[in-house]
Amino acid sequence: MTTPEESATDLPRGIGAPATRALTAAGYTTLDALAGVPRAELAALHGVGPKALRVLQESLEERGLSLG
């Protein structure tokens, strides 16, 4: 079962619900919106840890993008 936050985004499911909530609350609802955003800025969000950052980076790289 998906939460409303997960169904309204294309963020990878592997980042976990806390990271998904933190990112959507900060206005990042799509993976493409994260391209170029500094890792430190995302890591400062409560719920976004090393695993979420790794999964996000890998997902962005699949699209030819990356975190800042």
C-alpha positions in Angstrom: 0.0 0.0 0.0 1.3 3.4 -0.9 0.9 6.6 1.1 -0.5 9.8 -0.4 3.0 11.2 -0.5 4.4 8.2 -2.4 1.6 8.2 -5.0 2.0 11.9 -5.8 5.7 11.7 -6.6 8.1 9.8 -8.9 10.7 9.7 -6.1 12.2 6.2 -5.7 10.4 4.0 -3.3 13.7 2.7 -1.9 14.4 6.0 -0.1 11.8 5.2 2.6 8.7 7.0 3.8 10.5 9.5 6.2 12.7 10.7 3.3 9.8 10.9 0.9 7.8 13.0 3.4 10.8 15.2 4.1 11.5 15.8 0.4 7.8 16.5 -0.6 7.5 18.8 2.4 10.5 20.7 1.1 8.9 21.0 -2.3 10.8 18.2 -4.1 8.0 16.1 -5.6 9.9 14.8 -8.7 13.2 13.1 -9.1 14.2 15.6 -11.8 13.6 18.5 -9.3 16.5 17.1 -7.3 19.0 17.3 -10.1 21.8 19.7 -9.1 20.6 20.1 -5.5 23.5 20.0 -3.1 23.8 16.7 -1.1 24.3 18.7 2.1 21.0 20.6 1.6 19.1 17.3 1.2 21.0 15.7 4.1 19.9 18.5 6.4 16.3 17.5 5.9 15.0 15.4 8.8 14.5 11.8 7.5 17.0 12.0 4.6 20.0 9.9 5.5 22.9 8.3 3.6 20.8 5.5 2.2 18.3 7.9 0.7 21.0 10.0 -0.7 22.6 7.0 -2.3 19.4 5.8 -3.8 18.5 9.2 -5.1 22.0 9.6 -6.7 21.7 6.2 -8.4 18.2 7.0 -9.7 19.3 10.4 -11.0 22.4 8.8 -12.7 20.0 6.4 -14.6 18.5 9.5 -16.1 21.9 11.1 -16.9 21.6 13.5 -13.9 23.2 13.9 -10.5 22.9 15.7 -7.2 24.9 18.9 -6.8 
